[in-house]
Amino acid sequence: MGLHIGLTRRAAAIAVATALALSAVPTMTQAAEPPIRIGLGIALSGGLAAFGKSALLGMQLWAEDVNSKGGLLNRKVELVYYDDQSSPATVPGIYAKLIDVDKVDLVVSGYATNQIVAAMPTVMQKKKLFITLFGLAANDKFKYDRYFQMQPNGPDAQREFSKGFIDVAMAMDPKPRTIAIVGADAEFPSIAMEGARENAKEAGLKIVFDRTYPPNSIEFASIVRSIKATNPDLVFVASYPPDSAGMVRAAREVGLDVKMFGGGMIGLQAAALKTQLGEALNGVVSYDLYVPEPTMKFPGVEEFLTRYRARAQAEGVDPLGFYIAPLAYAEMQILQQAVTATGTLDDAKLAQYIHANSFQTVGGEIKFQERGEWAEPRILLVQYQGIKGSDVNQFKEPGRQVIVYPPKFKSGNLIYPFNAASK
C-alpha cells in the first residue's frame, strides 16, 4: 500500500510540474501564429483629421468584431497606423516604414486623393494589394491591377463626380446656360474640375469662369465676387474642408444669386462644418456618400452607426459618422471576405479574388471593375433643406440632406434656384 501511494504521489508531482512548465512557454501554435497586421497612414491631425479619425474608428470597430469571433485565419487582427498629418509629403515614408520596418501583412490607404496618389509608387513597388478610401480617379494614370477604390465613382470617375450636378441642373426649368468652375490647386480638385469641364461641354453649357486658387487660401470673398461678376447660372466648386466652409460663407456674404451652387465640396459631410455653417447650408447642392434618407437603408448600416456613435463622442470623433465610417468598415469587410475565401494573405491572390467577386457590406453590395473602381457608380448629390440653427441632431433626420441624384436613391426634389431654398 505504501509503495503504491508513493508512486502515485510521484506521478502526480511530475504531472503538476510538467503542466506548470508547459503553461510558462507558448505552444507551438501560439508561437507560429502572430497577429495579422494591417498598416495604414491616416489623417489624425490637420485639415482632413475629422474624416481620418472617423475612418479609423470604423476600422477599429471592424477589428474588434473580427477578433471577438476568433480573428482571420485563426489569428487576431492588429491595426498599425501613423498620423499623416493631412500632408501627402509624409505618406511615402509612412508606407515604406509599414512595409519594410513594421513588416505588416497588408496595407490599406488613409483618406483622400492626394494621400492615395502619394502612396501609390511605394505600394506598387512592393506589389501590395491596396484598397483605398476615396481617391478620385487615382488609378487612371497608374493602372495598377491590385488597386481598389471605396468611393463609389464608377468606371468614369473623373466625370462621374460632377455628372449629377450638371444632369440635375439641365432637367430644371429654365435650363442653365452658363457655369463657373472653381477649385483649389491640388490633385483632387484638378481632377474634379476637368470632369466638370467635360460634362459642361457635353451639356452645351458655356464656361464663363474657370480658375484655381492656392490650397492654403483663407480669403474667399474676392474669389466669389469675381465669379459673381461673370453672372453664371451654375457654380461648381471642387474644394477641401477649410475652403469649402470659406466658399459657402463667401457666397452668403457676397449675395451670390445663381441657380445652383456646390458640386464637389469636401467637408460639408462632417458634423463640425454642418454645425458651424448651419442655415448657410440651405440650398447648397453637393456630393455625398451616405445620408440618413429612407432610400439608403442597407443591411447592417444602422446597427453599425449606433455602435459608432456610442464611441464617437467619448473619443472626440465626428458624431454623425455618415460620410466615411460605413465605407471604412465596408472596406475591411471586403478584405475579410477575400482573406477568408482564399485562405491566404498573398496580395496577388487577394487582388484576383476581389476583381472576380461582389461583396455584401454595410455600404451595400460592392463590385469592382478592371481599374478598381465600382462597377456601378453611386455618387450622391444632396441638397441641404430646412436647416434651422446649428443643432447636430437635425442632420440625423431624413429630409435635411435630400438626395436629388441618382434616380435610384432619390428621396426628394431639388429646390431651384439656389436662393429659393434659403428662405
Sine and cosine of phi, psi and omega as CSV:
sin_phi,cos_phi,sin_psi,cos_psi,sin_omega,cos_omega
0.00,0.00,-0.71,0.71,-0.02,-1.00
-0.88,0.47,-0.67,0.75,0.01,-1.00
-0.89,0.46,-0.68,0.73,0.01,-1.00
-0.87,0.50,-0.70,0.72,0.00,-1.00
-0.90,0.44,-0.66,0.75,-0.01,-1.00
-0.88,0.47,-0.70,0.71,0.01,-1.00
-0.90,0.43,-0.64,0.77,0.00,-1.00
-0.89,0.45,-0.68,0.73,0.00,-1.00
-0.92,0.39,-0.62,0.78,0.02,-1.00
-0.90,0.43,-0.69,0.72,0.02,-1.00
-0.88,0.47,-0.66,0.75,0.01,-1.00
-0.89,0.45,-0.67,0.75,-0.01,-1.00
-0.89,0.45,-0.68,0.74,0.02,-1.00
-0.88,0.47,-0.67,0.74,-0.01,-1.00
-0.89,0.46,-0.68,0.73,0.02,-1.00
-0.90,0.44,-0.71,0.71,-0.01,-1.00
-0.88,0.48,-0.67,0.74,0.02,-1.00
-0.89,0.45,-0.68,0.73,0.01,-1.00
-0.89,0.46,-0.68,0.74,0.01,-1.00
-0.90,0.44,-0.65,0.76,0.00,-1.00
-0.90,0.43,-0.68,0.73,0.00,-1.00
-0.92,0.40,-0.58,0.82,-0.02,-1.00
-0.94,0.35,-0.37,0.93,-0.03,-1.00
-1.00,0.08,-0.21,0.98,-0.05,-1.00
-0.87,-0.49,0.75,-0.66,0.03,-1.00
-0.85,0.52,0.58,-0.81,0.07,-1.00
-0.93,0.38,0.29,-0.96,0.04,-1.00
-0.85,0.52,-0.60,0.80,0.00,-1.00
-0.91,0.42,-0.70,0.71,0.00,-1.00
-0.89,0.45,-0.69,0.73,-0.05,-1.00
-0.92,0.40,-0.53,0.85,-0.08,-1.00
-1.00,0.04,-0.14,0.99,-0.11,-0.99
-0.84,-0.55,0.97,0.24,0.10,-1.00
-0.95,0.32,0.17,-0.98,0.03,-1.00
-0.89,0.46,0.48,-0.88,0.21,-0.98
-0.98,0.21,0.87,-0.49,-0.10,-1.00
-0.97,-0.24,0.81,-0.58,-0.01,-1.00
-0.90,-0.43,0.86,-0.50,-0.12,-0.99
-0.96,-0.28,0.49,-0.87,0.06,-1.00
-0.30,-0.95,0.44,-0.90,0.27,-0.96
-0.99,-0.15,0.62,-0.78,-0.08,-1.00
-0.52,-0.85,0.60,-0.80,-0.01,-1.00
-0.97,0.25,0.96,-0.29,0.07,-1.00
-0.94,-0.34,-0.05,1.00,0.10,-0.99
-0.54,-0.84,0.25,-0.97,-0.02,-1.00
1.00,0.05,-0.14,-0.99,-0.16,-0.99
-0.91,0.42,-0.38,0.92,-0.03,-1.00
-0.98,-0.18,0.12,0.99,-0.15,-0.99
-0.89,0.45,-0.57,0.82,-0.02,-1.00
-0.85,0.53,-0.68,0.74,0.00,-1.00
-0.98,0.20,-0.60,0.80,0.02,-1.00
-0.88,0.48,-0.71,0.71,0.01,-1.00
-0.91,0.41,-0.62,0.78,0.01,-1.00
-0.91,0.42,-0.68,0.73,0.03,-1.00
-0.89,0.45,-0.69,0.72,-0.03,-1.00
-0.89,0.45,-0.65,0.76,0.04,-1.00
-0.89,0.46,-0.65,0.76,0.06,-1.00
-0.86,0.51,-0.68,0.73,0.02,-1.00
-0.92,0.39,-0.64,0.77,0.00,-1.00
-0.90,0.43,-0.62,0.79,0.07,-1.00
-0.89,0.46,-0.63,0.77,0.05,-1.00
-0.89,0.46,-0.73,0.68,-0.02,-1.00
-0.87,0.50,-0.65,0.76,0.04,-1.00
-0.90,0.45,-0.66,0.75,0.01,-1.00
-0.89,0.45,-0.72,0.69,-0.02,-1.00
-0.91,0.42,-0.70,0.71,-0.04,-1.00
-0.92,0.39,-0.51,0.86,0.04,-1.00
-0.92,0.38,-0.30,0.95,-0.01,-1.00
-0.95,-0.32,0.28,0.96,0.08,-1.00
0.97,-0.22,0.02,1.00,0.06,-1.00
0.99,0.11,-0.29,-0.96,0.05,-1.00
-0.95,-0.32,0.74,-0.68,-0.02,-1.00
0.80,0.60,0.60,0.80,-0.02,-1.00
0.89,0.46,0.43,0.90,0.06,-1.00
-0.81,-0.59,0.59,-0.80,0.09,-1.00
-0.91,0.41,0.39,-0.92,0.03,-1.00
-0.95,-0.31,0.66,-0.75,0.02,-1.00
-0.76,-0.65,0.77,-0.64,0.09,-1.00
-1.00,-0.02,0.77,-0.63,0.06,-1.00
-0.90,-0.43,0.89,-0.46,-0.12,-0.99
-0.62,-0.78,0.44,-0.90,0.05,-1.00
-0.74,-0.68,0.52,-0.86,0.02,-1.00
-0.96,0.27,0.87,-0.49,0.07,-1.00
-1.00,0.06,0.01,1.00,0.10,-0.99
0.87,0.50,0.38,0.92,-0.04,-1.00
0.89,0.46,0.34,0.94,-0.05,-1.00
-0.89,-0.46,0.89,-0.46,0.03,-1.00
-0.84,0.54,-0.45,0.89,-0.05,-1.00
-0.90,0.44,-0.44,0.90,-0.01,-1.00
-0.99,0.14,-0.28,0.96,-0.24,-0.97
-0.94,0.34,-0.73,0.69,-0.02,-1.00
-0.84,0.54,-0.66,0.75,0.01,-1.00
-0.90,0.43,-0.60,0.80,0.01,-1.00
-0.90,0.44,-0.72,0.69,-0.05,-1.00
-0.96,0.29,-0.52,0.86,0.10,-0.99
-0.90,0.44,-0.66,0.75,0.03,-1.00
-0.92,0.40,-0.71,0.70,0.00,-1.00
-0.84,0.55,-0.70,0.72,-0.11,-0.99
-0.99,0.14,-0.70,0.72,-0.13,-0.99
-1.00,0.01,-0.54,0.84,-0.07,-1.00
-0.98,-0.20,-0.78,0.62,-0.01,-1.00
-0.97,0.23,-0.33,0.95,0.04,-1.00
0.83,0.55,0.71,0.70,0.03,-1.00
-0.91,0.41,0.42,-0.91,-0.01,-1.00
-0.98,0.18,-0.62,0.78,-0.06,-1.00
-0.66,-0.75,0.39,-0.92,0.12,-0.99
-0.78,-0.62,0.49,-0.87,0.19,-0.98
-0.75,-0.66,0.18,-0.98,-0.06,-1.00
-1.00,-0.05,0.28,-0.96,0.26,-0.97
-0.99,0.13,-0.29,-0.96,-0.11,-0.99
-1.00,-0.07,0.68,-0.73,0.27,-0.96
0.98,-0.21,0.53,-0.85,-0.06,-1.00
-0.81,0.58,-0.76,0.65,-0.08,-1.00
-0.85,0.53,-0.66,0.75,0.00,-1.00
-0.94,0.35,-0.64,0.77,0.00,-1.00
-0.90,0.43,-0.72,0.69,0.01,-1.00
-0.88,0.48,-0.63,0.78,0.00,-1.00
-0.92,0.40,-0.51,0.86,-0.02,-1.00
-0.99,0.15,-0.41,0.91,-0.19,-0.98
-0.84,0.55,-0.71,0.70,-0.02,-1.00
-0.86,0.52,-0.65,0.76,0.01,-1.00
-0.92,0.38,-0.71,0.70,-0.01,-1.00
-0.89,0.47,-0.67,0.74,0.01,-1.00
-0.92,0.39,-0.66,0.75,0.02,-1.00
-0.87,0.49,-0.60,0.80,-0.01,-1.00
-1.00,0.03,-0.03,1.00,0.06,-1.00
0.85,0.53,0.69,0.72,-0.02,-1.00
-1.00,-0.08,0.57,-0.82,0.23,-0.97
-0.86,0.51,0.63,-0.78,-0.05,-1.00
-0.63,-0.78,0.99,-0.11,0.15,-0.99
-1.00,0.00,0.78,-0.62,-0.22,-0.98
-0.85,-0.53,0.43,-0.91,-0.03,-1.00
-0.97,-0.25,1.00,-0.05,0.28,-0.96
0.96,0.28,0.87,0.49,0.14,-0.99
-0.95,-0.31,0.83,-0.55,-0.04,-1.00
-0.99,0.15,0.93,-0.36,0.03,-1.00
0.80,0.60,0.52,0.86,-0.10,-1.00
-0.91,0.41,-0.44,0.90,-0.05,-1.00
-0.99,-0.12,0.03,1.00,-0.04,-1.00
-0.88,0.47,-0.58,0.82,-0.01,-1.00
-1.00,-0.05,-0.43,0.90,-0.02,-1.00
-0.99,0.11,-0.63,0.78,-0.03,-1.00
0.81,0.59,0.74,0.67,-0.04,-1.00
-1.00,0.03,0.80,-0.59,-0.15,-0.99
-0.99,0.14,0.03,1.00,0.06,-1.00
-0.91,-0.41,0.35,0.94,-0.01,-1.00
-0.98,-0.20,0.68,-0.73,0.07,-1.00
-0.63,-0.77,0.57,-0.82,-0.18,-0.98
-0.87,-0.50,0.78,-0.63,-0.03,-1.00
-1.00,0.01,-0.16,0.99,0.11,-0.99
-0.99,0.14,0.78,-0.63,-0.16,-0.99
-0.98,0.19,0.87,0.50,-0.07,-1.00
-0.96,0.29,-0.50,0.87,-0.11,-0.99
1.00,0.09,0.02,-1.00,-0.11,-0.99
-0.87,0.49,-0.57,0.82,-0.01,-1.00
-0.95,-0.31,0.96,0.29,-0.16,-0.99
-0.87,0.50,-0.68,0.74,-0.08,-1.00
-0.86,0.51,-0.68,0.74,-0.04,-1.00
-1.00,0.07,-0.47,0.88,-0.06,-1.00
-0.89,0.46,-0.51,0.86,-0.10,-0.99
-0.90,0.44,-0.48,0.87,0.01,-1.00
-0.93,-0.38,-0.05,1.00,-0.09,-1.00
-0.86,0.50,-0.74,0.67,-0.02,-1.00
-0.88,0.47,-0.64,0.76,-0.01,-1.00
-0.85,0.53,-0.72,0.69,-0.04,-1.00
-0.98,0.19,-0.61,0.79,0.02,-1.00
-0.88,0.48,-0.71,0.70,0.00,-1.00
-0.90,0.45,-0.68,0.73,0.00,-1.00
-0.89,0.45,-0.65,0.76,-0.06,-1.00
-0.95,0.32,-0.25,0.97,0.04,-1.00
-1.00,0.03,-0.08,1.00,-0.07,-1.00
-1.00,0.00,0.24,-0.97,0.01,-1.00
-0.78,-0.62,0.87,-0.50,0.05,1.00
-0.98,0.21,0.49,-0.87,0.01,-1.00
-0.93,0.36,0.58,-0.81,0.09,-1.00
-0.95,0.32,0.43,-0.90,0.03,-1.00
-0.86,-0.51,-0.38,0.92,-0.09,-1.00
-0.74,-0.67,0.39,-0.92,-0.02,-1.00
-0.58,-0.81,0.60,-0.80,0.17,-0.98
-0.96,-0.29,0.68,-0.74,0.00,-1.00
-0.83,-0.56,0.83,-0.56,-0.09,-1.00
-0.57,-0.82,0.53,-0.85,0.03,-1.00
-0.09,-1.00,0.15,-0.99,0.02,-1.00
-0.95,0.31,0.45,-0.89,0.03,-1.00
-1.00,0.09,0.98,0.21,-0.04,-1.00
-0.46,-0.89,0.12,-0.99,-0.15,-0.99
-0.84,0.54,-0.84,0.54,-0.04,-1.00
-0.87,0.49,-0.79,0.61,-0.02,-1.00
-0.86,0.51,-0.60,0.80,-0.01,-1.00
-0.88,0.47,-0.68,0.74,0.02,-1.00
-0.92,0.40,-0.71,0.71,0.00,-1.00
-0.89,0.45,-0.64,0.77,0.00,-1.00
-0.92,0.39,-0.62,0.78,0.03,-1.00
-0.90,0.44,-0.66,0.75,0.07,-1.00
-0.89,0.45,-0.62,0.78,0.03,-1.00
-0.91,0.42,-0.61,0.79,0.05,-1.00
-0.88,0.47,-0.70,0.72,-0.02,-1.00
-0.90,0.43,-0.69,0.72,0.01,-1.00
-0.92,0.39,-0.62,0.79,0.02,-1.00
-0.90,0.44,-0.69,0.73,0.01,-1.00
-0.88,0.47,-0.70,0.72,-0.01,-1.00
-0.90,0.43,-0.54,0.84,-0.01,-1.00
-0.99,0.14,-0.12,0.99,-0.01,-1.00
0.99,0.14,0.34,0.94,0.03,-1.00
-1.00,0.09,0.63,-0.78,0.08,-1.00
-1.00,0.03,0.80,-0.60,0.03,-1.00
-1.00,0.07,0.92,-0.40,-0.08,-1.00
-0.97,-0.23,-0.16,0.99,0.02,-1.00
-0.47,-0.88,0.77,-0.64,-0.04,-1.00
-0.46,-0.89,1.00,-0.07,-0.08,-1.00
-0.57,-0.82,0.39,-0.92,0.15,-0.99
-0.93,-0.38,0.30,-0.95,0.08,-1.00
-0.78,-0.63,0.36,-0.93,-0.01,-1.00
-0.87,0.49,0.61,-0.79,-0.05,-1.00
-0.87,0.50,-0.43,0.90,-0.02,-1.00
-1.00,-0.08,0.31,0.95,-0.01,-1.00
-0.88,0.47,0.60,-0.80,0.05,-1.00
-0.82,-0.57,-0.13,0.99,-0.02,-1.00
-0.87,-0.50,0.85,-0.52,-0.12,-0.99
-0.86,-0.50,-0.18,0.98,-0.03,-1.00
-0.88,0.47,-0.63,0.78,-0.01,-1.00
-0.92,0.40,-0.57,0.82,0.04,-1.00
-0.91,0.41,-0.72,0.70,-0.03,-1.00
-0.92,0.39,-0.57,0.82,0.07,-1.00
-0.89,0.45,-0.64,0.77,0.04,-1.00
-0.90,0.43,-0.62,0.78,0.06,-1.00
-0.90,0.44,-0.73,0.68,-0.03,-1.00
-0.85,0.52,-0.56,0.83,-0.03,-1.00
-0.91,0.42,-0.38,0.92,0.01,-1.00
-1.00,0.02,-0.11,0.99,0.08,-1.00
0.81,0.58,0.81,0.58,0.01,-1.00
-0.98,0.19,0.40,-0.92,0.14,-0.99
-0.99,0.17,-0.63,0.77,-0.03,-1.00
-0.85,-0.52,0.54,-0.84,0.12,-0.99
-0.79,-0.61,0.92,-0.39,0.05,-1.00
-0.98,-0.19,0.85,-0.53,-0.05,-1.00
-0.91,-0.42,0.77,-0.64,0.11,-0.99
-0.90,-0.43,0.94,-0.33,-0.20,-0.98
-0.52,-0.85,0.37,-0.93,0.13,-0.99
-1.00,-0.08,0.18,-0.98,-0.19,-0.98
-0.77,0.64,-0.78,0.63,-0.06,-1.00
-0.87,0.49,-0.67,0.74,-0.02,-1.00
-0.98,0.19,-0.40,0.92,0.12,-0.99
-0.88,0.48,-0.73,0.68,0.04,-1.00
-0.89,0.46,-0.67,0.74,0.00,-1.00
-0.90,0.44,-0.62,0.78,0.00,-1.00
-0.94,0.35,-0.63,0.78,0.03,-1.00
-0.90,0.43,-0.72,0.70,0.01,-1.00
-0.88,0.47,-0.66,0.75,-0.01,-1.00
-0.91,0.41,-0.62,0.79,0.03,-1.00
-0.86,0.51,-0.63,0.77,0.03,-1.00
-0.95,0.30,-0.67,0.74,-0.02,-1.00
-0.89,0.46,-0.68,0.74,-0.06,-1.00
-0.99,0.17,-0.33,0.94,-0.05,-1.00
0.97,0.24,0.72,0.69,-0.03,-1.00
-0.90,0.44,0.84,-0.54,-0.05,-1.00
-0.91,-0.42,1.00,-0.05,-0.04,-1.00
-0.73,-0.68,0.11,-0.99,-0.01,-1.00
-0.99,0.14,-0.60,0.80,0.07,-1.00
-0.56,-0.83,0.60,-0.80,-0.02,-1.00
-0.65,-0.76,0.73,-0.68,0.05,-1.00
0.63,-0.78,-0.80,-0.59,0.08,-1.00
0.95,-0.31,-0.99,-0.15,-0.11,-0.99
-0.92,-0.39,0.86,0.51,-0.12,-0.99
-0.98,-0.18,0.98,-0.20,0.07,-1.00
-0.97,0.26,0.66,-0.75,0.05,-1.00
0.90,-0.43,-0.54,0.84,0.00,-1.00
-0.91,0.42,-0.29,0.96,-0.01,-1.00
-0.98,0.19,-0.23,0.97,-0.07,-1.00
-1.00,0.03,0.60,-0.80,-0.01,-1.00
-0.85,0.53,-0.61,0.79,-0.05,-1.00
-0.86,0.51,-0.72,0.70,0.00,-1.00
-0.97,0.25,-0.57,0.82,0.04,-1.00
-0.85,0.53,-0.71,0.70,-0.04,-1.00
-0.97,0.26,-0.54,0.84,0.06,-1.00
-0.91,0.41,-0.67,0.74,-0.08,-1.00
-1.00,0.10,-0.55,0.83,0.07,-1.00
0.78,0.63,-0.82,-0.57,-0.10,-1.00
-0.91,0.41,-0.30,0.95,0.06,-1.00
-0.90,0.44,-0.32,0.95,0.02,-1.00
-0.97,0.25,-0.38,0.93,-0.08,-1.00
-0.81,0.58,0.81,-0.59,0.00,-1.00
1.00,-0.09,-0.38,0.92,0.01,-1.00
-0.90,0.44,0.70,-0.71,0.01,-1.00
-0.88,-0.47,0.90,-0.43,-0.05,-1.00
-0.55,-0.83,0.16,-0.99,-0.06,-1.00
-0.97,0.23,0.38,-0.93,0.12,-0.99
-0.39,-0.92,0.08,-1.00,-0.03,-1.00
-0.84,-0.54,-0.45,0.89,0.09,-1.00
-0.43,-0.90,0.75,-0.66,0.13,-0.99
-0.67,-0.75,0.38,-0.92,-0.12,-0.99
-0.99,0.16,0.81,0.58,0.05,-1.00
-1.00,-0.10,0.42,-0.91,-0.08,-1.00
-0.90,0.45,-0.28,0.96,0.00,-1.00
-0.99,0.11,0.00,1.00,-0.11,-0.99
-0.89,-0.46,0.48,0.88,-0.08,-1.00
-1.00,0.07,0.96,0.28,0.02,-1.00
-0.97,0.23,0.54,-0.84,0.00,-1.00
-0.84,0.54,0.83,-0.56,0.07,-1.00
1.00,-0.03,-0.25,0.97,-0.12,-0.99
-0.94,0.33,-0.62,0.79,-0.02,-1.00
-0.94,0.35,-0.61,0.79,0.06,-1.00
-0.90,0.44,-0.65,0.76,0.05,-1.00
-0.88,0.48,-0.73,0.68,-0.04,-1.00
-0.90,0.43,-0.56,0.83,0.06,-1.00
-0.88,0.47,-0.71,0.70,0.02,-1.00
-0.92,0.38,-0.65,0.76,0.02,-1.00
-0.85,0.52,-0.74,0.67,-0.07,-1.00
-0.92,0.39,-0.50,0.87,0.03,-1.00
-0.89,0.45,-0.46,0.89,-0.01,-1.00
-0.99,-0.14,-0.47,0.88,-0.18,-0.98
-0.87,0.48,-0.71,0.71,-0.07,-1.00
-0.89,0.45,-0.71,0.71,-0.01,-1.00
-0.90,0.43,-0.50,0.86,-0.06,-1.00
-0.99,-0.12,0.07,1.00,0.04,-1.00
0.92,0.39,0.59,0.81,-0.05,-1.00
-0.94,-0.34,0.40,-0.91,0.01,-1.00
-0.67,0.74,0.87,-0.49,-0.13,-0.99
-0.97,0.25,-0.22,0.98,0.02,-1.00
-1.00,0.02,-0.80,0.60,0.07,-1.00
0.97,0.26,0.22,0.98,-0.09,-1.00
-0.94,0.33,-0.72,0.69,-0.27,-0.96
-0.92,0.39,-0.79,0.61,-0.19,-0.98
-0.89,-0.45,-0.49,0.87,-0.11,-0.99
-0.87,0.49,-0.72,0.70,0.00,-1.00
-0.87,0.49,-0.63,0.78,-0.02,-1.00
-0.98,0.19,-0.41,0.91,0.14,-0.99
-0.92,0.40,-0.68,0.73,0.07,-1.00
-0.90,0.44,-0.69,0.73,0.01,-1.00
-0.88,0.47,-0.62,0.79,0.06,-1.00
-0.82,0.57,-0.71,0.70,-0.02,-1.00
-0.96,0.28,-0.50,0.87,0.11,-0.99
-0.89,0.46,-0.65,0.76,0.02,-1.00
-0.89,0.46,-0.71,0.70,0.04,-1.00
-0.87,0.50,-0.70,0.71,0.02,-1.00
-0.87,0.50,-0.73,0.68,-0.03,-1.00
-0.90,0.43,-0.60,0.80,0.00,-1.00
-0.93,0.35,-0.69,0.72,0.01,-1.00
-0.90,0.43,-0.68,0.73,-0.01,-1.00
-0.90,0.44,-0.68,0.73,-0.05,-1.00
-0.94,0.35,-0.61,0.79,-0.06,-1.00
-1.00,-0.01,-0.36,0.93,-0.03,-1.00
0.93,0.37,0.44,0.90,-0.08,-1.00
-0.56,-0.83,0.28,-0.96,0.16,-0.99
-0.94,-0.35,0.21,0.98,-0.01,-1.00
-0.93,0.37,0.86,-0.52,-0.11,-0.99
-0.87,0.49,-0.67,0.74,-0.03,-1.00
-0.91,0.42,-0.69,0.72,-0.02,-1.00
-0.93,0.37,-0.60,0.80,0.04,-1.00
-0.91,0.41,-0.68,0.73,0.02,-1.00
-0.88,0.47,-0.68,0.73,0.02,-1.00
-0.87,0.49,-0.68,0.74,0.00,-1.00
-0.91,0.41,-0.68,0.73,-0.03,-1.00
-0.91,0.42,-0.62,0.78,0.06,-1.00
-0.87,0.49,-0.57,0.82,-0.19,-0.98
-1.00,-0.02,-0.16,0.99,-0.16,-0.99
-0.76,-0.65,0.31,-0.95,0.14,-0.99
-0.97,-0.26,0.33,-0.94,-0.15,-0.99
-0.72,-0.69,0.69,-0.72,0.08,-1.00
-1.00,-0.06,0.84,-0.54,-0.08,-1.00
-0.65,-0.76,0.11,-0.99,0.09,-1.00
-0.93,0.37,-0.24,0.97,0.08,-1.00
-1.00,-0.08,0.25,0.97,-0.04,-1.00
1.00,-0.07,-0.12,-0.99,0.03,-1.00
-0.99,0.17,0.74,-0.67,-0.07,-1.00
-0.79,-0.61,0.77,-0.64,0.12,-0.99
-0.70,-0.71,0.62,-0.79,-0.07,-1.00
-0.96,-0.29,0.48,-0.87,0.11,-0.99
-0.99,-0.14,-0.15,-0.99,-0.23,-0.97
-0.90,0.43,-0.49,0.87,0.01,-1.00
-1.00,0.03,0.04,1.00,0.02,-1.00
1.00,-0.01,0.07,1.00,0.11,-0.99
-1.00,0.09,0.27,-0.96,0.07,-1.00
-0.89,0.46,0.67,-0.74,0.03,-1.00
-0.90,0.43,-0.57,0.82,0.03,-1.00
-0.86,-0.52,0.86,-0.51,-0.04,-1.00
-0.93,0.37,0.46,-0.89,0.06,-1.00
-0.50,-0.87,0.66,0.75,0.12,-0.99
-0.95,0.30,0.84,-0.55,0.01,-1.00
-1.00,0.04,0.58,-0.81,0.18,-0.98
-0.91,-0.41,0.88,-0.47,-0.05,-1.00
-0.88,-0.48,0.50,-0.87,0.12,-0.99
-0.89,-0.46,0.74,-0.68,0.06,-1.00
-0.98,0.21,0.82,-0.58,-0.06,-1.00
-0.69,-0.73,0.66,-0.75,0.13,-0.99
0.91,0.40,0.46,0.89,0.03,-1.00
-0.96,0.28,0.75,-0.67,0.00,-1.00
-0.83,-0.56,0.88,-0.48,0.04,-1.00
0.91,0.42,-0.48,-0.88,-0.11,-0.99
-0.81,-0.59,0.30,0.96,0.00,-1.00
-0.92,0.39,0.83,-0.56,-0.06,-1.00
-0.92,0.40,-0.46,0.89,-0.09,-1.00
-0.91,0.41,-0.43,0.90,0.01,-1.00
-0.90,0.44,-0.42,0.91,-0.01,-1.00
-0.98,0.19,-0.12,0.99,0.11,-0.99
-1.00,0.05,-0.14,0.99,-0.07,-1.00
-1.00,-0.06,0.54,-0.84,0.14,-0.99
-0.93,0.37,0.41,-0.91,0.06,-1.00
1.00,-0.01,-0.04,1.00,0.04,-1.00
-0.98,-0.17,-0.50,0.87,0.06,-1.00
-0.82,-0.57,0.99,0.17,-0.17,-0.98
-0.98,0.21,0.79,-0.61,0.02,-1.00
-0.98,0.18,0.86,-0.51,0.03,-1.00
-0.95,-0.32,-0.09,1.00,0.01,-1.00
-0.26,-0.96,0.60,-0.80,0.04,1.00
-0.99,0.15,0.24,-0.97,-0.05,-1.00
-0.82,0.57,-0.56,0.83,-0.04,-1.00
-0.87,0.50,-0.50,0.86,-0.06,-1.00
-0.90,-0.44,0.15,0.99,-0.04,-1.00
-0.85,0.53,0.73,-0.68,-0.03,-1.00
-0.84,-0.54,-0.03,1.00,0.00,-1.00
-0.09,-1.00,-0.04,-1.00,-0.08,-1.00
-0.97,-0.24,0.54,-0.84,0.07,-1.00
-0.93,0.37,0.72,-0.69,0.17,-0.98
-1.00,-0.01,0.84,-0.55,-0.20,-0.98
-0.69,-0.72,0.76,-0.65,0.09,1.00
-0.99,0.10,-0.06,-1.00,-0.11,-0.99
-0.76,0.65,-0.80,0.61,-0.11,-0.99
-0.95,0.32,-0.31,0.95,0.03,-1.00
-0.91,0.42,-0.48,0.88,0.00,-1.00
-0.99,0.14,-0.13,0.99,-0.03,-1.00
-1.00,0.05,-0.19,0.98,-0.11,-0.99
-1.00,0.01,0.00,0.00,0.00,0.00
